[in-house]
Amino acid sequence: MTQAPEVLTDDFIDFCRKTGSEAIFTVNYAAARYGSVQEAADLAARWVKHCNIDMKFKVRYWEIGNEVYGPWEEGNKQAGKAQLTGDAYGKDLLVIADAMKKVDPDIYVGAVAVDTDSGDDWTGFHWWMRDLLPQLQGKADYLILHQYFMWPFQGDTYTDPSNDVLFGNLHKLDDAFDAVGKMEDQYAPSEKGRPIALTEYNLVNASPHQSIELINGLYTAEVLGEAIKAGYVASNYWDWKNGLDSKLSGDMALLASGDNSVPDATPRPSYYAFALYDRAFGDKMVAADSSDPNVKVYASRFSGGELGLVVVNPNDTNQTLQFDFTGFTPQGKLMGWVLTGHGLNEKQVSWDGEDGPLGGGGPFPINTIDPYRATFKTDKPLQLPIQAHSVTGVILY
């Protein structure tokens, strides 16, 4: 029996096969604390064997533990053992990674990192990065960061930040990426440039009402765009199914569960940010600027030459954007998709004009909802109408 956020390995593999998804697995590092590093290495290696050999499902990306620097993690503060340090974790990682790669040498192993360089308990975690980075010795293929942007509480009271405050936190993606690079320069310059994966993120570190409102659809779209711009090699949303928080009235998941207002598995607004990028974002990001700092434009090129745009407009008014292109000559055709609603703090959203349930979320399935199509003149700059509080995805041909 599993709960909403839990899944059995073989069921998850089946899900990935049916959806064409790339998997990332987090191995049980706590076993090294409760038992020994050899036991943890054996457990991890057997998991690689089960997935990649026995099940013939190639899991390429593996994390060694989850937020293991934090006292909330299993095995960190254990009776009879000192608090885990970056030095001890790094040495254990080498043993675990070696055991895993003996089973499948083509996998990529990630090391748990933080973005603050200090000796504090709850930010730098006792100089975690200073002690970790020199230990990796080229054995970690990438570094792992998590980002929840803010802890919006005073004591146990949720402060209910404004939408502007929430959007104002997005700079932390760039800040964190740059901070890790500076720490590499200082503590392990020979390994500078190791990829960084954003393997967990959400609007805030909690489940407030905003997490299931339209704002999180727009926010997630901006996180995806800003993470690509910053240079992260992966962006993984937390999480798929979670459950409604009865106290804060929100849910960090992409799909509803345990919410009497909507059917189980109703997509939350954040789900549609991924649907837009899946449709309108191409193979490579290209430079794009916006004259309105509130309106974000993320541009890309497809392998076939088409130009993809994802436009986020959090303003309460419709906008008409004028596009000037460099290095792209459109043929005068476009196809588009729009996520919007009646306000940033509304739970019900629409996809291409079709509303979701009154209780919140959007319509599903969406493959049966036709995209918008239009033609435009190519002898003058493109004028593109953008709805208020929306995310718009467009492919220009």
Stockholm file with secondary structure:
# STOCKHOLM 1.0

chainA/1-397         MTQAPEVLTDDFIDFCRKTGSEAIFTVNYAAARYGSVQEAADLAARWVKHCNIDMKFKVRYWEIGNEVYGPWEEGNKQAGKAQLTGDAYGKDLLVIADAMKKVDPDIYVGAVAVDTDSGDDWTGFHWWMRDLLPQLQGKADYLILHQYFMWPFQGDTYTDPSNDVLFGNLHKLDDAFDAVGKMEDQYAPSEKGRPIALTEYNLVNASPHQSIELINGLYTAEVLGEAIKAGYVASNYWDWKNGLDSKLSGDMALLASGDNSVPDATPRPSYYAFALYDRAFGDKMVAADSSDPNVKVYASRFSGGELGLVVVNPNDTNQTLQFDFTGFTPQGKLMGWVLTGHGLNEKQVSWDGEDGPLGGGGPFPINTIDPYRATFKTDKPLQLPIQAHSVTGVILY
#=GR chainA/1-397 SS CCCTTCCCHHHHHHHHHHHTCCCEEEECTTHHHHSCHHHHHHHHHHHHIIIIIISCCCCCEEEESSSTTSTTSTTTSCTTSCCCCHHHHHHHHHHHHHHHHHHCTTCEEEEECCSCCSCCTTTTTTTHHHHHGGGCTTCCSEEEEEECCCCCEETTEECCCCHHHHHGGGHHHHHHHHHHHHHHHHHCGGGTTCCEEEEEECSSSSCBGGGGSHHHHHHHHHHHHHHHHHTCSEECCSCSBCCCCTTTBCCCSSBCCSCTTSCTTCBCHHHHHHHHHHHHCCSEEECCCCSSTTSEEEEEECTTSCEEEEEEECSSSCEEEEECCSSCCCCSEEEEEEEEESSTTCSBEEETTEECCTTSBCCSCCTTSCCEEEECCSSSCEEEEECSSEEEEEEEC
#=GC SS_cons         CCCTTCCCHHHHHHHHHHHTCCCEEEECTTHHHHSCHHHHHHHHHHHHIIIIIISCCCCCEEEESSSTTSTTSTTTSCTTSCCCCHHHHHHHHHHHHHHHHHHCTTCEEEEECCSCCSCCTTTTTTTHHHHHGGGCTTCCSEEEEEECCCCCEETTEECCCCHHHHHGGGHHHHHHHHHHHHHHHHHCGGGTTCCEEEEEECSSSSCBGGGGSHHHHHHHHHHHHHHHHHTCSEECCSCSBCCCCTTTBCCCSSBCCSCTTSCTTCBCHHHHHHHHHHHHCCSEEECCCCSSTTSEEEEEECTTSCEEEEEEECSSSCEEEEECCSSCCCCSEEEEEEEEESSTTCSBEEETTEECCTTSBCCSCCTTSCCEEEECCSSSCEEEEECSSEEEEEEEC
//
